[in-house]
Each structure stands twice: as structure tokens, then as C-alpha cells.
Amino acid sequence: MAELRVPQLRVLILGLAPAVAVVALLAAGGLIGIGPALTIVAAIVAGGWWIATRPPAAQGTDETEHIAAAPGLPEHLLDQLPDPVILLNDAREIVAINRQARDVLGIGATGRDLALSLRHPAVLAAVETVSSGVPSITEEITLPVPVPRSFTLHVGGLPGTAGTDAPGMVLVLHDETRAKRAEQSRADFVANVSHKLRSPLSAVIGFIETLLGHARDDAEARERFLGVMHSEAQRMSRLVNDLLSLARVETNEHVPPRGIVYLEDVFNGVADSLQVRAAEKDISIVVSCDPDLPPVIGEADQIVQVFQNLVDNAIKYGRADTEIRIEANAVGRMPGSDAAGVAASVTDQGEGIAAEHLPRLTERFYRVDEGRSRRLGGTGLGLAIVKHIVNRHRGQIRVDSEEGVGTTVTVFLPARPETDENGEDESEITRFSTGGDVTKA
Ligand code: ADP
């Protein structure tokens, strides 16, 4: 009698369960008798048993034949699994991949050597180890592009399939990126909060103690100290808000956005919301967009945050009685890629930034002049948040600045492709209304 191995048994049970359930329902509903129902179930199980235990097909001689052996594999079942799964034959060629492997790893074709599709030394080494007879191996790996992602890789041998076109090895990659990022960002958050809140908190506690002690009846001191306590408390609140924003952005940085955002709407909304602050310095905000500007692929509230932070800096560091320009133009190619995009920039007429600071501006808490940033209400996190959002959007940032003249920060974002191959666009449409809400159309 043919031997049925555990993996085959699982596939057999999963594959036959729906058919058996339908027959059972028909029998329960009286549409067929118990006897015929049992016969049908027995036939289905026998057929399934035969399929699961039949001897493997002979080795094909050319690649077409070779790939043609794969349709017998349960790809529809593999597609239901939440993790990327790759099945290899004994020649280490891919015989089946599921949808997650295609989406997450970008692997398109079966029939090719794994090394041509997934050129990661640790993956290939694990496959080598299992080929040499080790039953299975589990290890953590990081795939670097386009945004680093962490996986637990499990490679297991499927014994008894040597010399056949049947799968001889299964690779499962469980995505740990989100958990790892959440863990890292929690650790950073705790470290930053405890470090950065310590001095404003001690200042506030010191003022309270003074007011409770010798300055108890000093009206002038009370007025002054309450003012300082108020601004320190506001600074702590801004810091906590920015740290929370940063933690949220970092945790999801590996998940590409799927929305569609119209930048002109975003710019008008941001200009409206910051108009009052700009007017306090007699600064005017001018929005100017290419009339044929394509929408960008993005998450609207994050894109809004990018331009809010950039315009906020332009107001903080711009000279009084000047102009801030927010502009966007279509570009045929994004820097470092062939993809079409949009270059969106915020230009101020301000003090500018010396060249030696430019490479470090997007580091968290990096400030050219800490005292000045603090006085202006800065946290040192605005550009770090911008950088992580732009990374998530697979975009780029460029800062051009001339001391005494002003600064232009340009953000490149991928434009929405015209249509997909079916002539349809699958992205969610999101619009930013000038009232400040993000709405879905
Ligand atoms: P902050 O909250 O201190 O403004 P950011 O991360 O937004 O933090 O910016 C980091 C530093 O970069 C600022 O402290 C400032 O020194 C400098 N900077 C940012 N934008 C500008 C600008 N438009 N003009 C001049 N300096 C700028």
C-alpha cells in the first residue's frame, strides 16, 4: 500500500474537506441518501489518496515540461497562507510560490533557480544546509530592499522526493518587521522621553517648590515663574507628540502606502492652517503647482504632516516680511530611480544652513543652534519625521541652502502610474480638503 506522509496528509485533508462538507450537507438536507453520500465521500477520499500518493512524474527534459509539472501543486492553498512560501525541487528550482512571496519578495517566475530570484546569502546557505541532509533550519534574516525587512526563515526538507519534479524543500518567511520596529521604537521612545523630559520636568518642579516656599507671596515672581512653567509644559507636550508621531511612522515604514494624494489640495490646506502663524512675522505663503501635476502615491495625513513640518520650519527660520513658496512640478525620473515622480519644495528667505550641517539635519534631535530652535518652539524632530515618512513613500529629500539667503527643502514622491495592465487604477483615492480633514473619495 502506498505510504502517505504527514505533509501529504495535511494537503489531502485540507483539499477534501470542502467536498466532503458539501456532500454531508446534501445528505443532511435529504437531497441524497446516506448510502450514496457515503459512497461519494469514499470515492472522493480514495481519489484524493491516489493523487496524494501517486508516484512522482518522471523528470522533464526541458524547462517548459519542468514548469508544467507544477500545476499539480496546491498553489490555491498556498495563496491562502499569510506568509511568503516557496517550494523548491531537488535542483533548487522554484516549483511553486504563493501570492505573498510574489508581493513581498517580488518573485515572479517558477522554473528558475532560487539564486536567480532571491539573492540572499543566508537564504541560499540555509537551502544548502537542508540539501545536505539537515531536516530543517530556522533563522532570522534581513532583506535589505527597498526598506529593510526582518523575517524568520524556515527551510524544511520534504523527504522521499529525490530525483523528481515534486517539491523537495519548503521555504517559509514570516515577516517580523513590524514587531521588530515596534520593539525598537518603544525602546527609543522610552529612552528619549526619560532623557528629554528630565530637564524641563526638573525646571517645572523647581519653580513649583520656589512658589510654595520663599516666593509664596511674591506676585511678580509668581507671574514670571508661571510663564516659564507654561512654556516648559508646552514644550514637553510638543516633544511627546512628536515622539509619538515618529514612533508611529517608524513602525509602519516598511508598509508602502496605497492611497492617491493631490498635492495642490495638501498645499492649500497646509498654507491655510499656518497662515496665522506666518502673518505674525509678516510672512506670506504662496502656493504654485504645475497645472498637469500628477497625483502622488501616498497616505494623505502623512503627506500633510511632511509639508506642515517643512512650512513650520520655513516660518520659524524665515526672516520677517518675506515670502515662503510651496511648489510642485512633475519629474520624468525620481533621483536614483527610473520611476516618474513629483518634486515638491518649500523655499524660505531665511538665515540658511551651513553646508557642514546638511547631511545630519534629518537625524533625530539634531539642531544647528539648539538654543534658537528651543526658543522658537522646536523639538529637533520635525525633519526626522519628514525623513521617515518620505522613506515609507519610497521618496527622496534634498536640502539646498545658502547662508543669509534661504533654504529649499525638496521632497520627491512617486507619481501615480497612469493605469495598471487592466486599464484600472487600484489605489484608494484620498483627498485633503482645505478644512484640514482627510477624506476618502
Ligand atoms: P526643529 O524642531 O529644531 O526645527 P527640525 O528637525 O525640524 O527640528 O530641524 C532640525 C534643524 O535644522 C533645526 O533645528 C534648524 O537648525 C535646521 N533647519 C531646519 N529647517 C530649516 C530652515 N528652513 N532654515 C534654517 N534652518 C533650518
Boltz pocket constraint, residues with backbone or C-beta under 6 A from the ligand:
constraints:
  - pocket:
      binder: B
      contacts: [[A, 309], [A, 310], [A, 313], [A, 314], [A, 316], [A, 317], [A, 318], [A, 348], [A, 350], [A, 351], [A, 352], [A, 353], [A, 361], [A, 363], [A, 366], [A, 367], [A, 368], [A, 369], [A, 373], [A, 374], [A, 377], [A, 378], [A, 379], [A, 380], [A, 381], [A, 382], [A, 383], [A, 384], [A, 407]]
      max_distance: 6.0
